[in-house]
Amino acid sequence: MTCSRPGAASRNVGDDVAVTFDRDILAPDDPSSPDEDTHLASRASRRSVTLGVSLLVTALLAAVLLVLPTPYAIRAPGPTEDTLGLQGADVQGGAGETSSGGKSATALPVVEIDGAKTYDVTGELRLTTVSVYGGPGGDVLLGDVLWGWGSRERSVQPVEAIFPEQTTRQQQQEVGQAQMAGSESAATVAALTELGYEVPATLTVAGVAPGSGAEDVVEAGDVVRSIDGHAVTTHQDLLASLDDVDPGDDVVLGVERDGEAQDLTVTTAEGDGRAALGVYLDPVYDYPVDVTIRPGDIGGPSAGTMFALAIITKMTPEDELDGAHVAGTGTMSVDGKVGPIGGIQQKLFGAVDDGADWFLAPADNCDEVVGHVPDGLHVARVATIDDARAAIEAIGAGEGADLPTCS
């Protein structure tokens, strides 16, 4: 017996092709297959369900992955603050903002000077900051990390590259506040010295670095009075004397201990660009002018250069800025040296976001600046307080194009 369809060659039942195959290959509108529409709809429905379930599972998995904590921290542009303005008064949401609309209910000058004549200034000198997400007490999610990796403004790093191990967020904040206090003092001394004032200092030893040449020689509580026979009456006296010493050389340190004068021989070591004594000092300065700095909720040492410039600018009769908007960063030593800082790439973007046209960058950070300057921002390289002051004078005079830059 045979089974056939119109137009097809007949086949015996004993052939290898089953009868049901003939129905399967019929066209959908073939009148000999009345159940075909139902059959196809059923298969399409099953495929839709399978696809929907797969997409749902994929979406759920992606959502779970994006909210997983990671061992990373993210640096991002932080708020900036005009050191010539009022603390917390910036509409950008700067540190110390205490009321809606970007205005502080009790706004006070970021830098306030008493005991000397000050002058009106136009323009801005903005300190810049970095916002750090993650670290002790806070996790960064995978979604944030992926965003950070794809952002020109952000930097993703392992937590331990930013925060020391075994430290809490509170400890980090305390360290930052201590660094800020030291930065304010150093900036004030450097600025007043630049303006021609002498700032006497009492330098008391707070501690001795283990393994240094001062160990078992100098004691906590010793007051430094001289070095190699040169009197030390200012902090700069001590640093200037060390500039003339090669690391590894011996120096004679004159100290006052328990009311008696003693001469101690100390072998120096390599320090921050100069010979170091291996002691920690607790300086007390006798300021000839009262300077109050209100940094708001900002920690760390990197605002020193901008604080020093603000003091100098306010006490200078000429309006050196002449309306220019300048931002910058850098530590400041008491003898006027600008030091490197972290997060400069994020600070560049924070500066341009808040309207700065110029940025003062520490010379030692130039390698990190090249290739990361946002459009519309000009960078001037500075290594000393003299460099920084000359830079704002040139910018205010419209001669910034001749300033040294990072290249």
PLY file of the C-alpha trace (Angstrom):
ply
format ascii 1.0
element vertex 407
property float x
property float y
property float z
element edge 406
property int vertex1
property int vertex2
end_header
0.00 0.00 0.00
1.27 3.53 -0.75
0.72 6.96 0.73
1.11 9.98 -1.56
0.47 13.69 -1.92
-0.27 15.58 -5.14
2.77 16.11 -7.29
5.03 13.78 -5.27
6.44 10.40 -6.35
4.79 7.47 -4.62
6.75 5.57 -1.96
6.19 2.12 -0.50
5.39 1.78 3.16
8.52 -0.25 3.51
10.71 2.72 2.45
12.90 4.52 5.10
10.66 7.63 5.15
7.81 7.48 7.70
4.36 8.53 6.70
4.22 11.31 9.28
7.13 13.04 7.56
4.94 13.85 4.59
2.62 15.87 6.84
5.51 17.72 8.47
6.84 19.06 5.18
3.50 20.31 3.90
3.19 24.07 3.41
1.27 25.83 6.21
-1.63 26.61 3.92
-1.81 23.09 2.55
-5.40 21.92 3.04
-4.16 18.45 3.84
-2.55 19.77 7.20
-5.38 21.46 9.17
-3.46 21.41 12.51
-0.33 23.22 11.23
-1.24 26.73 12.48
-1.81 25.44 16.00
1.42 23.45 15.89
3.55 26.46 14.83
1.92 28.78 17.36
2.70 26.32 20.12
6.35 26.13 19.14
6.63 29.96 18.91
5.04 30.30 22.33
7.55 27.88 23.86
10.44 29.79 22.26
9.11 33.11 23.60
8.82 31.72 27.10
12.35 30.31 26.95
13.74 33.62 25.65
11.88 35.60 28.30
13.16 33.41 31.10
16.73 33.67 29.77
16.53 37.45 29.57
15.09 37.65 33.09
17.82 35.43 34.52
20.49 37.45 32.69
19.06 40.73 33.97
18.86 39.43 37.54
22.44 38.13 37.35
23.68 41.45 35.97
21.83 43.35 38.70
23.35 41.14 41.41
26.84 41.56 39.97
26.51 45.34 39.77
25.73 45.62 43.48
28.49 43.30 44.67
31.10 45.02 46.87
34.63 45.20 45.46
38.13 45.67 46.96
38.55 48.99 45.17
38.36 52.68 46.00
37.48 55.44 43.56
38.96 58.92 43.33
36.65 61.52 41.79
36.70 65.33 41.42
35.78 66.92 44.74
34.45 70.37 45.60
36.63 73.44 45.24
36.66 76.52 47.44
37.72 80.09 46.79
40.32 80.90 49.45
39.64 84.60 48.87
35.94 84.17 49.54
33.64 83.04 52.32
33.87 79.57 53.76
31.02 77.42 52.48
29.53 80.14 50.28
30.18 78.51 46.90
27.17 77.40 44.90
29.13 74.32 43.81
28.39 72.72 47.17
31.81 73.28 48.67
32.91 72.17 52.09
31.12 73.76 54.98
27.83 74.39 53.19
25.17 74.60 55.85
21.99 75.80 54.17
20.00 75.38 50.99
20.88 77.38 47.93
24.63 76.96 48.44
24.96 79.69 51.10
26.27 79.23 54.60
24.12 80.57 57.41
27.27 81.90 59.14
29.69 82.37 56.25
33.10 83.66 57.34
36.25 84.37 55.31
38.23 81.27 54.42
41.36 83.30 55.15
41.05 86.13 57.66
43.88 88.48 58.64
44.10 90.69 61.74
46.95 92.97 62.71
47.91 94.06 59.21
46.30 96.05 56.43
44.43 94.04 53.81
43.20 95.02 50.36
40.25 94.26 48.10
40.88 91.55 45.56
39.06 90.56 42.39
39.22 87.05 40.98
39.48 83.68 42.67
42.13 81.40 44.14
40.47 78.02 44.44
41.81 75.12 46.47
40.87 71.80 44.93
39.95 68.49 46.53
39.39 64.84 45.71
36.36 62.84 46.76
37.25 59.24 47.66
34.62 56.50 47.61
35.32 53.19 49.31
37.99 52.32 51.83
37.53 51.74 55.56
33.86 51.57 56.47
32.54 51.84 52.92
32.34 49.56 49.90
32.43 50.45 46.21
30.02 48.45 44.06
30.99 46.73 40.84
28.78 49.05 38.83
30.67 52.06 40.19
34.00 50.40 39.40
32.95 49.74 35.79
31.83 53.35 35.46
35.10 54.55 36.99
37.18 52.49 34.57
35.38 54.11 31.67
35.60 57.67 33.03
38.34 60.14 32.22
37.65 62.03 35.44
37.81 59.08 37.84
40.54 56.74 39.03
39.96 53.20 40.30
42.62 51.74 42.57
42.90 48.93 45.11
41.86 50.12 48.56
45.33 49.49 50.00
46.86 51.83 47.40
44.95 54.75 48.96
44.35 53.74 52.58
46.93 52.13 54.88
45.94 48.68 56.07
44.26 48.20 59.44
43.01 51.79 59.66
39.47 52.96 60.28
37.69 55.82 58.55
37.78 57.82 61.78
41.55 57.36 62.02
41.90 58.53 58.44
39.84 61.63 59.21
41.96 62.40 62.26
45.15 62.08 60.21
43.67 64.35 57.55
42.72 67.00 60.09
46.21 66.89 61.65
47.75 67.30 58.19
45.46 70.24 57.50
46.50 71.95 60.75
50.16 71.55 59.80
49.41 72.83 56.31
47.77 75.99 57.69
50.77 76.73 59.91
53.34 76.14 57.19
51.38 78.22 54.68
51.12 81.11 57.13
54.85 81.05 57.93
55.81 80.81 54.25
53.44 83.61 53.22
54.48 86.02 55.97
58.15 85.30 55.26
57.53 85.98 51.57
56.01 89.33 52.55
59.12 90.25 54.55
58.08 89.30 58.07
60.21 87.23 60.43
58.35 84.45 62.23
60.23 83.34 65.37
59.78 79.70 66.33
60.45 77.40 69.26
61.31 73.96 67.88
60.73 71.22 70.42
61.53 67.58 69.67
58.36 65.49 69.82
60.01 62.19 68.96
62.93 60.43 67.29
62.75 58.25 64.19
63.77 54.64 64.98
67.07 53.69 63.38
68.06 57.28 62.66
71.29 58.97 63.72
69.31 60.85 66.36
68.20 57.69 68.15
69.72 57.44 71.65
71.21 60.90 71.14
68.30 63.34 70.93
65.40 63.08 73.37
61.78 64.12 73.25
61.46 67.50 74.93
64.80 68.81 73.68
64.52 72.36 72.32
66.67 73.06 69.25
68.79 76.17 69.73
71.55 75.89 67.12
73.05 73.72 64.39
76.77 73.69 63.62
77.13 76.86 65.67
74.42 78.78 63.78
71.59 80.06 65.96
68.12 78.66 65.22
65.48 81.27 65.93
63.14 80.45 63.05
62.17 77.22 61.40
63.78 78.45 58.21
67.14 78.79 60.05
67.18 75.07 60.71
66.14 74.10 57.18
68.61 76.46 55.56
71.44 74.95 57.60
70.43 71.44 56.56
70.45 72.52 52.90
74.21 72.98 53.28
74.72 69.46 54.64
75.13 66.27 52.61
73.05 63.32 53.84
75.27 61.11 55.98
77.33 63.98 57.35
77.51 64.68 61.07
76.15 67.91 62.50
76.39 69.40 65.98
72.92 70.08 67.27
72.71 72.53 70.13
69.70 71.80 72.34
68.27 72.90 75.64
67.46 69.92 77.86
65.97 70.39 81.32
67.13 73.98 81.30
70.74 73.17 80.38
72.50 73.63 77.05
73.98 70.55 75.39
75.77 69.92 72.10
74.81 66.65 70.43
76.47 65.03 67.43
73.87 63.65 65.02
74.49 61.72 61.81
72.08 62.95 59.16
70.16 60.84 56.67
68.42 61.38 53.32
65.22 63.33 53.86
62.68 65.17 51.77
65.10 66.56 49.23
67.67 67.50 51.89
69.63 66.07 54.81
67.39 65.07 57.71
68.04 64.91 61.45
65.69 62.01 62.09
63.58 63.88 64.65
59.93 64.94 64.75
59.45 68.58 65.69
56.55 70.29 67.42
57.03 73.92 66.33
55.40 76.84 68.10
55.38 80.03 66.05
55.22 83.62 67.26
53.21 85.13 64.42
53.62 88.88 63.88
50.20 88.90 62.19
47.12 86.90 63.20
45.93 84.67 60.38
42.84 82.47 60.69
42.19 79.78 58.08
38.81 78.06 57.89
39.08 75.09 55.52
35.69 73.63 56.37
35.26 69.87 56.11
38.51 69.32 54.25
41.51 67.32 55.41
45.03 66.70 54.19
48.04 68.90 53.43
47.49 69.73 49.76
45.85 73.16 50.13
48.98 74.79 51.57
50.03 76.54 48.38
46.61 78.10 47.82
46.37 79.22 51.47
49.76 80.90 51.22
48.78 82.68 48.01
45.53 83.88 49.56
47.41 85.44 52.49
49.90 87.12 50.18
47.20 88.36 47.80
45.07 89.86 50.57
48.08 91.68 52.04
49.38 93.03 48.73
48.24 96.55 47.68
48.14 95.66 43.97
45.27 93.53 42.70
47.58 90.90 41.24
44.80 88.60 40.03
42.83 91.37 38.30
39.72 89.20 38.06
41.39 85.96 36.95
39.98 82.63 38.11
42.86 80.42 39.24
42.77 77.03 40.95
45.64 74.92 42.19
47.09 72.48 44.63
50.34 71.54 46.35
51.75 71.24 49.84
53.69 74.19 51.21
56.76 73.98 53.45
57.70 76.72 55.89
60.60 77.65 53.62
58.34 78.07 50.60
58.67 74.83 48.67
55.66 73.46 46.78
55.33 69.70 47.25
53.52 66.97 45.29
50.07 65.69 46.14
47.70 62.87 45.20
44.71 62.93 42.85
45.86 65.78 40.65
44.00 64.48 37.60
40.70 64.62 39.50
41.57 68.09 40.79
42.08 69.35 37.24
38.53 68.36 36.33
37.13 69.75 39.58
38.80 73.07 38.83
37.39 73.43 35.32
33.96 72.31 36.51
33.93 75.23 38.96
34.97 77.84 36.44
38.76 78.03 36.73
40.73 79.08 33.65
44.18 78.42 35.15
45.62 75.69 37.35
48.83 75.83 39.41
50.38 72.36 39.48
53.34 71.21 41.60
56.37 70.58 39.40
56.75 67.10 40.89
53.24 66.17 39.67
53.81 67.16 36.05
54.14 63.57 34.82
50.56 62.95 35.98
49.27 66.15 34.41
50.45 65.57 30.84
47.63 64.17 28.73
44.97 64.74 31.38
44.24 68.47 31.14
40.56 69.20 30.42
39.66 71.44 27.51
39.66 75.13 28.42
42.11 74.83 31.32
45.67 76.17 31.26
48.33 74.73 33.58
51.30 76.54 35.11
54.12 74.57 36.76
55.27 75.83 40.18
57.99 74.59 42.55
58.21 77.42 45.10
56.09 80.15 46.63
57.99 82.60 44.42
56.92 80.61 41.33
53.30 80.57 42.45
53.22 84.29 43.19
54.87 85.12 39.87
52.31 82.91 38.12
49.26 84.74 39.46
50.89 88.08 38.68
51.47 87.01 35.08
47.98 85.56 34.74
46.43 88.75 36.13
48.48 90.83 33.70
47.36 88.70 30.74
50.85 87.25 30.28
50.14 83.67 31.31
51.15 82.27 27.94
54.80 82.75 28.89
54.55 80.71 32.11
56.33 77.33 32.38
53.90 74.44 32.02
53.89 70.66 32.28
55.01 69.06 29.03
0 1
1 2
2 3
3 4
4 5
5 6
6 7
7 8
8 9
9 10
10 11
11 12
12 13
13 14
14 15
15 16
16 17
17 18
18 19
19 20
20 21
21 22
22 23
23 24
24 25
25 26
26 27
27 28
28 29
29 30
30 31
31 32
32 33
33 34
34 35
35 36
36 37
37 38
38 39
39 40
40 41
41 42
42 43
43 44
44 45
45 46
46 47
47 48
48 49
49 50
50 51
51 52
52 53
53 54
54 55
55 56
56 57
57 58
58 59
59 60
60 61
61 62
62 63
63 64
64 65
65 66
66 67
67 68
68 69
69 70
70 71
71 72
72 73
73 74
74 75
75 76
76 77
77 78
78 79
79 80
80 81
81 82
82 83
83 84
84 85
85 86
86 87
87 88
88 89
89 90
90 91
91 92
92 93
93 94
94 95
95 96
96 97
97 98
98 99
99 100
100 101
101 102
102 103
103 104
104 105
105 106
106 107
107 108
108 109
109 110
110 111
111 112
112 113
113 114
114 115
115 116
116 117
117 118
118 119
119 120
120 121
121 122
122 123
123 124
124 125
125 126
126 127
127 128
128 129
129 130
130 131
131 132
132 133
133 134
134 135
135 136
136 137
137 138
138 139
139 140
140 141
141 142
142 143
143 144
144 145
145 146
146 147
147 148
148 149
149 150
150 151
151 152
152 153
153 154
154 155
155 156
156 157
157 158
158 159
159 160
160 161
161 162
162 163
163 164
164 165
165 166
166 167
167 168
168 169
169 170
170 171
171 172
172 173
173 174
174 175
175 176
176 177
177 178
178 179
179 180
180 181
181 182
182 183
183 184
184 185
185 186
186 187
187 188
188 189
189 190
190 191
191 192
192 193
193 194
194 195
195 196
196 197
197 198
198 199
199 200
200 201
201 202
202 203
203 204
204 205
205 206
206 207
207 208
208 209
209 210
210 211
211 212
212 213
213 214
214 215
215 216
216 217
217 218
218 219
219 220
220 221
221 222
222 223
223 224
224 225
225 226
226 227
227 228
228 229
229 230
230 231
231 232
232 233
233 234
234 235
235 236
236 237
237 238
238 239
239 240
240 241
241 242
242 243
243 244
244 245
245 246
246 247
247 248
248 249
249 250
250 251
251 252
252 253
253 254
254 255
255 256
256 257
257 258
258 259
259 260
260 261
261 262
262 263
263 264
264 265
265 266
266 267
267 268
268 269
269 270
270 271
271 272
272 273
273 274
274 275
275 276
276 277
277 278
278 279
279 280
280 281
281 282
282 283
283 284
284 285
285 286
286 287
287 288
288 289
289 290
290 291
291 292
292 293
293 294
294 295
295 296
296 297
297 298
298 299
299 300
300 301
301 302
302 303
303 304
304 305
305 306
306 307
307 308
308 309
309 310
310 311
311 312
312 313
313 314
314 315
315 316
316 317
317 318
318 319
319 320
320 321
321 322
322 323
323 324
324 325
325 326
326 327
327 328
328 329
329 330
330 331
331 332
332 333
333 334
334 335
335 336
336 337
337 338
338 339
339 340
340 341
341 342
342 343
343 344
344 345
345 346
346 347
347 348
348 349
349 350
350 351
351 352
352 353
353 354
354 355
355 356
356 357
357 358
358 359
359 360
360 361
361 362
362 363
363 364
364 365
365 366
366 367
367 368
368 369
369 370
370 371
371 372
372 373
373 374
374 375
375 376
376 377
377 378
378 379
379 380
380 381
381 382
382 383
383 384
384 385
385 386
386 387
387 388
388 389
389 390
390 391
391 392
392 393
393 394
394 395
395 396
396 397
397 398
398 399
399 400
400 401
401 402
402 403
403 404
404 405
405 406
